[in-house]
Amino acid sequence: MPIEPQLIAELLLLGVCAGFLAGLMGIGGGMMMVPFMSFILAAKGFPHDLTLKMAVATSLATICFTSLTSVIAHHRRGAVLWPVVLRLAPGILAGSIVGSQVAVALPGKFLSVLFAGFVAFAATQMLLDRKPKPHRTLPGTPGMLSMGGLIGLLSALVGAGGAFVSVPFMLWCNIKIHNAVATSAALGFPVALAGTLGYLWGGLELQQLPAGAVGYIYVPGLLVISAASMCTAPLGARTAHRMDIRPLKRAFAFLLYILAGYFLFR
């Protein structure tokens, strides 16, 4: 499936940045990947109503690969809280499947507004950086299942790895920032896998798909971005353990506000 050199270069750059951010902040890269993938697909002349859905689906598919390389790097440093992952994962799987089916059924314009709202919410969480009460801890099994379901649902709707909800939630429960980022990276895989399968299934009956698309997944984008992001995710994870990433989160928050404004304007 031949694609233009310029398109390959754009996808490579997007993958490099998304992978580094995935390792650095545990965000899976989706918050940045979806807007810029949407730009790329729109420039190729893809139908407007499919552009955002395909960007979300392709973002989730790439996170399947990015999250694995990122979590391996964090695991080697002993930062991933696997008991937390196991308690959240069942709810995440269920929520991701439901969220992908809801997104497929929504009109493209409504999904754009929804995405803008969630991006603005994520940016606000990064800026507020609220300190939890010292005695606050993780909830019991019902609470963890419910939170996992919410993380999966929202992540599948907006094509993110779930860190925009899971990291603030874990910090709120007095989990250290580096552990929260590492654990969020591990949670990105079940989020992305379930969401990807949902979008793949939901798009199989689409008629006259654009070239390179399988369901809602743009395969050239998946291949190029995944290859690039898997190379830079470990670098981002190593960087996260060497520095205070809070100032970077605040800077990234302002970029997210700009992206949210673009989707509302569009």
NORTAMO-V601782 format. One record per run of one state. SS is the DSSP state (2 for helix, 1 for strand, 0 for the rest). FROM is the first residue (numbers start at 1). LEN is the number of residues. If there is no record, write none. Layout:
SS;FROM;LEN  SS;FROM;LEN
//
This chain:
0;1;4  2;5;21  0;26;4  2;30;14  0;44;4  2;48;29  0;77;5  2;82;24  0;106;2  2;108;21  0;129;12  2;141;18  0;159;4  2;163;10  0;173;4  2;177;26  0;203;10  1;213;2  0;215;2  1;217;2  2;219;22  0;241;5  2;246;20  0;266;1
//
